Amino acid sequence: TAVGDIEKNFQVCADLTKQASEAGCKMLCLPECFAFIGSADKESLAIAEPLDGPLMKRYQELAKEHSIWLSLGGFQETGPDPEHRYNCHVVVDSDGNIVSSYRKMHLFDLDLSATNGPVLKESKGTAPGTEVVTADSPIGRLGVTICYDLRFPELFQELRFVHDAQVLLVPAAFTVPTGEAHWEVLLRARAIETQCYVIAAAQAGKHNEKRSSYGDAIIIDPWGKIVGRCEDASVTGIGIAEIDLENLKSVRERMPVASHRRYDLYDSRKKV
């Protein structure tokens, strides 16, 4: 549960990294906004840093110290102008090197005030990214996304069928109303239709007086089966699962959807 205190959040992430390393994990996935969640856009803008800044360096050193890959699910990266930052998903290897960075392309603008829900307008202080990103890792080829991207299956189709992703990373800070309704079903759908593992690290609980997140971090296999989950969906912790690429290969061979796709009739990359 990230809060508006960078140092407190870092210590929580450091503890989780240590736990994951001691459990023998090759990679730890942290959720969107792992480093900071404030109560206003201006706070996130104020603490934004470039990827070669001091805060990211600390997380890189954390990965190196514990010899583990880190998926840093949504970092407040300095943006293109003073009014905007990037929401950036950074993958760091076990030597502390940044191997990929993905800037969230689908920005979450939502008004649930009619049902006593939150009003969130991410585009007010965040600039969208423009690139699809994959990265090779010890657990397979990663397809890198963030939160609201989950609602756009075309991106996941691109990651799987164009860029050969095997493991889709979906770090998130889902609202409680949307999480209760759609979180698990969307994640399982993305896993089934792409025949990929899905790792969904999730913010959980109350961040401040204005904002809470749904939680329920889960890991799903290419058949849509949940193979890992935090014991308590609303409490900070880690869920562990094995990424079995032989199982992935078997699923794809038994249900060869890649060879059945009708690119002659449709292509999501074409403009309408």
C-alpha positions in Angstrom: 0.0 0.0 0.0 2.0 3.0 -1.3 1.5 6.3 0.5 2.8 9.9 0.0 6.2 9.1 1.7 9.0 8.0 -0.7 11.2 6.7 2.1 8.5 4.6 3.7 7.5 3.1 0.3 11.1 2.3 -0.5 11.5 0.4 2.8 8.4 -1.6 2.1 9.7 -2.5 -1.4 13.1 -3.4 0.1 11.4 -5.8 2.5 9.4 -7.4 -0.3 12.5 -7.7 -2.4 14.4 -9.4 0.4 11.5 -11.8 0.9 11.3 -12.7 -2.8 15.0 -13.2 -3.0 15.1 -15.5 0.0 12.2 -17.5 -1.4 14.3 -18.2 -4.5 12.3 -16.0 -6.9 14.0 -14.9 -10.1 11.8 -11.8 -10.4 9.7 -9.6 -8.2 6.9 -7.5 -9.7 5.9 -4.3 -7.9 2.6 -2.5 -8.6 1.8 0.8 -10.3 2.9 3.8 -8.3 5.1 1.6 -6.1 7.3 4.6 -5.2 4.7 7.2 -4.3 0.9 7.9 -4.2 0.0 11.4 -3.2 -3.4 13.0 -2.8 -3.0 15.5 -5.7 -1.5 15.5 -9.2 0.9 18.3 -8.2 2.5 16.1 -5.6 3.4 13.4 -8.2 4.7 16.1 -10.5 6.9 17.5 -7.8 8.6 14.2 -7.0 9.0 13.0 -10.6 12.6 12.2 -11.6 14.4 11.0 -14.8 15.2 7.3 -15.0 18.9 8.1 -14.3 17.9 10.0 -11.1 18.7 9.1 -7.5 15.5 7.3 -6.6 15.6 4.9 -9.6 19.3 4.3 -8.7 18.2 3.1 -5.3 15.9 0.6 -6.8 18.6 -0.5 -9.2 20.9 -1.1 -6.3 18.2 -3.1 -4.5 17.9 -5.4 -7.5 21.7 -5.8 -7.5 22.0 -6.3 -3.8 19.5 -9.2 -3.8 20.4 -10.6 -7.3 16.8 -10.4 -8.5 15.0 -8.9 -11.5 12.5 -6.2 -10.6 9.4 -5.1 -12.5 8.9 -1.5 -11.2 5.3 -1.1 -12.2 4.8 2.6 -12.6 7.4 5.2 -11.8 6.8 8.9 -11.8 9.3 9.8 -14.6 10.0 13.4 -15.5 7.7 14.3 -18.4 7.9 16.3 -21.7 6.8 19.6 -20.0 6.4 21.1 -16.5 2.7 20.1 -16.4 3.1 16.4 -17.2 5.1 13.4 -16.1 5.2 9.9 -17.5 3.8 6.8 -15.8 6.7 4.5 -16.6 7.1 0.8 -16.0 10.8 0.0 -15.7 12.3 -3.5 -15.8 15.7 -3.9 -14.0 17.9 -7.0 -14.2 19.7 -8.7 -11.3 22.8 -6.7 -12.0 20.9 -3.4 -11.5 20.7 -2.5 -15.2 17.6 -1.0 -16.7 16.6 -3.4 -19.6 13.4 -1.7 -20.7 11.1 1.1 -19.9 7.4 1.5 -21.0 5.4 4.7 -20.7 1.8 4.0 -20.1 -0.1 4.7 -23.3 -3.8 4.4 -22.2 -4.5 7.1 -19.5 -7.2 6.5 -16.9 -9.8 9.3 -16.9 -12.8 8.3 -14.9 -15.7 9.9 -13.0 -17.6 7.6 -10.7 -18.9 10.5 -8.5 -22.5 9.6 -9.3 -22.1 6.3 -7.4 -19.9 7.9 -4.6 -16.8 6.6 -6.4 -13.6 8.5 -7.2 -12.9 11.1 -9.9 -9.6 10.4 -11.5 -8.2 12.2 -14.5 -4.7 10.8 -15.2 -4.2 12.8 -18.4 -4.3 16.1 -16.4 -0.8 15.5 -15.1 0.5 12.6 -17.2 1.6 12.4 -20.8 0.9 9.2 -22.8 3.6 6.9 -24.1 3.8 5.9 -27.8 5.7 2.6 -27.9 4.9 -1.1 -27.4 7.6 -2.7 -25.2 8.9 -6.2 -24.6 12.0 -7.5 -22.8 13.7 -10.8 -22.5 14.2 -12.1 -19.0 15.0 -15.3 -17.0 11.2 -16.1 -16.8 10.5 -15.5 -20.5 9.9 -12.7 -22.9 8.0 -10.0 -21.1 5.1 -7.9 -22.5 5.2 -4.7 -20.5 1.9 -2.8 -19.7 0.3 -0.8 -16.9 -3.1 -1.0 -15.2 -5.7 0.7 -17.5 -4.0 -0.9 -20.6 -5.7 -4.1 -19.4 -9.0 -2.9 -21.0 -7.4 -2.7 -24.5 -6.9 -6.2 -25.8 -5.4 -5.0 -29.0 -2.2 -4.1 -27.1 -2.0 -7.6 -25.6 -2.6 -9.1 -29.1 0.3 -7.1 -30.4 2.5 -8.1 -27.6 1.8 -11.8 -28.1 1.3 -12.3 -31.9 3.7 -9.6 -33.2 6.4 -9.4 -30.4 6.2 -13.1 -29.2 5.6 -12.2 -25.5 5.3 -15.1 -23.1 4.6 -13.3 -19.8 2.4 -10.2 -19.6 3.1 -7.9 -16.8 0.1 -5.8 -15.6 1.0 -3.8 -12.5 -2.0 -1.8 -11.3 -3.7 0.4 -8.9 -7.3 -0.5 -9.7 -10.1 1.4 -8.0 -12.3 -0.6 -5.6 -15.5 -0.4 -7.8 -13.8 -1.3 -11.0 -11.7 -4.0 -9.3 -14.7 -5.7 -7.8 -16.4 -5.8 -11.1 -13.7 -6.5 -13.7 -10.2 -7.1 -12.3 -10.0 -10.9 -12.3 -12.1 -11.5 -15.4 -10.1 -9.1 -17.5 -6.8 -10.6 -16.4 -8.0 -14.2 -17.1 -9.3 -13.1 -20.5 -6.0 -11.6 -21.5 -4.2 -14.8 -20.4 -6.5 -17.1 -22.3 -6.7 -15.1 -25.5 -3.0 -14.6 -25.7 -1.9 -17.9 -24.2 0.5 -16.1 -21.9 1.2 -16.0 -18.3 -0.1 -12.9 -16.7 1.5 -11.4 -13.6 -0.7 -8.7 -12.0 1.0 -6.8 -9.1 -1.6 -4.7 -7.4 -1.8 -1.8 -5.0 -4.1 -2.6 -2.1 -5.9 -0.7 0.6 -6.1 3.0 1.7 -3.4 5.3 0.4 -4.9 8.5 1.8 -8.2 10.1 2.5 -9.0 10.5 -1.2 -7.9 7.2 -2.6 -8.0 3.4 -2.0 -7.0 0.5 -4.3 -8.7 -2.8 -4.9 -5.7 -5.1 -4.4 -5.8 -8.9 -5.2 -2.4 -9.4 -6.8 -2.6 -12.6 -8.9 -0.6 -14.8 -11.3 -2.5 -16.6 -14.1 -1.3 -19.3 -16.4 -1.9 -19.5 -20.2 -5.0 -21.7 -19.7 -6.5 -19.0 -17.5 -5.9 -20.8 -14.2 -4.9 -18.8 -11.2 -1.6 -20.3 -10.0 -0.5 -17.6 -7.5 -2.2 -15.1 -5.3 -1.6 -13.0 -2.2 -3.2 -14.7 0.8 -5.0 -11.5 1.8 -6.0 -9.4 -1.2 -6.0 -6.1 0.8 -2.7 -6.5 2.7 0.8 -5.9 1.4 2.6 -9.2 0.6 3.9 -11.4 -2.2 2.3 -14.3 -4.1 4.7 -16.8 -5.7 4.3 -19.1 -8.7 6.4 -21.0 -11.1 6.5 -19.7 -14.7 6.5 -23.0 -16.7 7.4 -22.3 -20.3 6.9 -26.0 -21.2 3.3 -25.6 -20.0 3.0 -22.5 -22.1 4.3 -24.4 -25.2 1.9 -27.2 -24.6 -1.1 -24.9 -24.3 -0.2 -23.2 -27.6 0.4 -26.5 -29.4 -2.9 -28.0 -28.2 -4.9 -24.8 -29.1 -2.9 -23.3 -32.0 -4.8 -20.0 -32.3 -1.7 -18.2 -33.7 -1.9 -20.3 -36.9 -5.7 -19.8 -37.1 -5.7 -16.0 -37.0 -7.2 -14.5 -40.2 -4.8 -11.7 -41.0 -6.2 -11.6 -44.5 -9.5 -10.4 -43.0 -8.4 -8.3 -40.0 -5.3 -6.6 -38.8 -5.4 -4.5 -35.6 -2.5 -2.5 -36.9 -4.4 -1.1 -39.8 -6.1 2.3 -39.4 -9.8 2.4 -39.7 
